Amino acid sequence: MGLDEDVRLWGDVRSKIVSKLSNEHFKIMCVLHSKYFKHRYNEPCTCNKRILRQWILDLDNKLLK
């Protein structure tokens, strides 16, 4: 996928994140974060809300601004 597709995908996912992150959206977030922040794919523990919020913010800043 290219940058434009990733921006659209993340914008769609981001608009659906209200209070909970579905498993599908979680996996998309993990794929995009590993791609744009150049690390191996990994899934942080969903119990660590601080990391999840940081990854969402990272992707917002990278793809939506």
Short mmCIF file of the C-alpha atoms (twelve columns), coordinates in Angstrom:
data_MODEL
# 
_entry.id   MODEL 
# 
loop_
_atom_site.group_PDB 
_atom_site.id 
_atom_site.type_symbol 
_atom_site.label_atom_id 
_atom_site.label_alt_id 
_atom_site.label_comp_id 
_atom_site.label_asym_id 
_atom_site.label_seq_id 
_atom_site.Cartn_x 
_atom_site.Cartn_y 
_atom_site.Cartn_z 
_atom_site.pdbx_PDB_model_num 
ATOM 1  C CA . MET A 1  0.000   0.000  0.000  1 
ATOM 2  C CA . GLY A 2  1.126   3.518  -0.732 1 
ATOM 3  C CA . LEU A 3  1.047   6.602  1.452  1 
ATOM 4  C CA . ASP A 4  -2.289  7.869  0.094  1 
ATOM 5  C CA . GLU A 5  -3.955  4.511  0.753  1 
ATOM 6  C CA . ASP A 6  -2.455  4.382  4.255  1 
ATOM 7  C CA . VAL A 7  -3.677  7.917  5.001  1 
ATOM 8  C CA . ARG A 8  -7.202  6.982  3.905  1 
ATOM 9  C CA . LEU A 9  -7.096  3.700  5.833  1 
ATOM 10 C CA . TRP A 10 -5.847  5.335  9.037  1 
ATOM 11 C CA . GLY A 11 -8.358  8.188  8.673  1 
ATOM 12 C CA . ASP A 12 -11.164 5.652  8.412  1 
ATOM 13 C CA . VAL A 13 -9.902  3.599  11.359 1 
ATOM 14 C CA . ARG A 14 -9.249  6.725  13.444 1 
ATOM 15 C CA . SER A 15 -12.776 8.022  12.915 1 
ATOM 16 C CA . LYS A 16 -14.148 4.768  14.349 1 
ATOM 17 C CA . ILE A 17 -11.981 4.744  17.482 1 
ATOM 18 C CA . VAL A 18 -14.141 6.220  20.217 1 
ATOM 19 C CA . SER A 19 -13.550 4.414  23.482 1 
ATOM 20 C CA . LYS A 20 -12.587 0.918  22.392 1 
ATOM 21 C CA . LEU A 21 -10.269 -0.406 19.728 1 
ATOM 22 C CA . SER A 22 -11.614 -3.379 17.784 1 
ATOM 23 C CA . ASN A 23 -9.257  -6.261 17.074 1 
ATOM 24 C CA . GLU A 24 -9.277  -5.436 13.347 1 
ATOM 25 C CA . HIS A 25 -8.409  -1.773 13.985 1 
ATOM 26 C CA . PHE A 26 -5.756  -2.790 16.525 1 
ATOM 27 C CA . LYS A 27 -4.002  -4.941 13.924 1 
ATOM 28 C CA . ILE A 28 -4.165  -2.166 11.301 1 
ATOM 29 C CA . MET A 29 -2.657  0.244  13.830 1 
ATOM 30 C CA . CYS A 30 0.170   -2.212 14.559 1 
ATOM 31 C CA . VAL A 31 0.937   -2.727 10.853 1 
ATOM 32 C CA . LEU A 32 0.957   0.997  10.093 1 
ATOM 33 C CA . HIS A 33 3.022   1.872  13.163 1 
ATOM 34 C CA . SER A 34 5.667   -0.717 12.304 1 
ATOM 35 C CA . LYS A 35 5.754   0.534  8.703  1 
ATOM 36 C CA . TYR A 36 6.069   4.251  9.434  1 
ATOM 37 C CA . PHE A 37 8.190   4.017  12.566 1 
ATOM 38 C CA . LYS A 38 10.478  1.348  11.128 1 
ATOM 39 C CA . HIS A 39 10.253  -1.422 13.671 1 
ATOM 40 C CA . ARG A 40 9.266   -5.044 13.524 1 
ATOM 41 C CA . TYR A 41 5.574   -5.780 13.683 1 
ATOM 42 C CA . ASN A 42 4.512   -6.309 17.243 1 
ATOM 43 C CA . GLU A 43 1.314   -6.051 19.210 1 
ATOM 44 C CA . PRO A 44 1.648   -4.178 22.479 1 
ATOM 45 C CA . CYS A 45 -0.362  -5.488 25.383 1 
ATOM 46 C CA . THR A 46 -3.844  -4.032 25.204 1 
ATOM 47 C CA . CYS A 47 -3.693  -3.537 28.961 1 
ATOM 48 C CA . ASN A 48 -1.119  -0.783 28.425 1 
ATOM 49 C CA . LYS A 49 -3.377  2.120  27.465 1 
ATOM 50 C CA . ARG A 50 -0.484  4.594  27.530 1 
ATOM 51 C CA . ILE A 51 1.309   2.797  24.670 1 
ATOM 52 C CA . LEU A 52 -1.907  2.431  22.665 1 
ATOM 53 C CA . ARG A 53 -2.675  6.144  23.034 1 
ATOM 54 C CA . GLN A 54 0.907   6.997  22.054 1 
ATOM 55 C CA . TRP A 55 0.771   4.824  18.931 1 
ATOM 56 C CA . ILE A 56 -2.544  6.410  17.910 1 
ATOM 57 C CA . LEU A 57 -1.052  9.868  18.430 1 
ATOM 58 C CA . ASP A 58 2.098   8.885  16.508 1 
ATOM 59 C CA . LEU A 59 0.033   7.770  13.521 1 
ATOM 60 C CA . ASP A 60 -2.218  10.831 13.718 1 
ATOM 61 C CA . ASN A 61 0.834   13.109 13.608 1 
ATOM 62 C CA . LYS A 62 2.501   11.151 10.801 1 
ATOM 63 C CA . LEU A 63 -0.476  10.481 8.532  1 
ATOM 64 C CA . LEU A 64 -3.211  12.981 9.299  1 
ATOM 65 C CA . LYS A 65 -1.307  16.274 9.544  1 
# 
